[in-house]
């Protein structure tokens, strides 16, 4: 890199659960995106800023791309993810070690239409007993003619991410930095607090109601060293409300305790977090209901 500044947008795309959010967190050096083992944990495009010398990468974590079917939430997630492909400078498609699925090929179809620099990151290589097994996959991916560079990585183990960073930063266009070097996102603390609550919710009840719950922040007030946050968990049926609350309120209390600890680490201040659970029938079933819940 020369002293000339470089700055550009970088999209992380892929099917659900390939490790895009974990990769974003390691690239920016902070936990920014929420993670869980549940598909479609990521529901919004999330910007992370990585500044290294004269280069600044504005990295966008996106929801997993898949066949959306008829469900409004799924259609929203795919629209959200694919909308960035024509507006970024670099696209990094994340795939898993030696497994290429139909959804991976669906994503490649979208990536191939982008005018951006296209890179493939083969994630989770730490799970291979012999990395020589990657060679046929790398050759097959090169043969597609979609990607200019293919980089094996482990986002979880922080393996070979320096190489991926170098490849990405070398392909950013010249231009002034858009953020101060110590800023890591453009999202508000209020938004991040809601995402943390949703992460804990997904980890506790994601198997039972993965797509039927969301979180809204109703109040966010800083008072003399403490931040008071009022958050509402929205579900679609009374039975789902009972699942979230748990016996004697135990599950909701655990969600709140876990979320409060992470929010305090994020804000560097004491937090008073109050949680409620409300039934909002059909909130994920149509586009207008999604917009009312902040999915627009």
Secondary structure, DSSP 8 states (H G I E B T S, - for coil): --SS-EEEEEEEE-STTSSHHHHHHHHHTS--S---SSTT---S-EEEEEEETTEEEEEEE-------TT-HHHHHHHHHHHTTTTT-SEEEEEEETTB--HHHHHHHHHHHT--SEEEEEEE-GGG-S-GGGHHHHHHHHHHHT--SEEEE-BTTTTBSHHHHHHHHHTT--B---SS-TT---SS-HHHHHHHHHHHHHHHHHHHHHSSS-EEEEEEEEEETTEEEEEEEEEESSHHHHHHHH-GGGHHHHHHHHHHHHHHHHHHTSEEEEEEEEEE-TTTTSSHHHHHHTT--
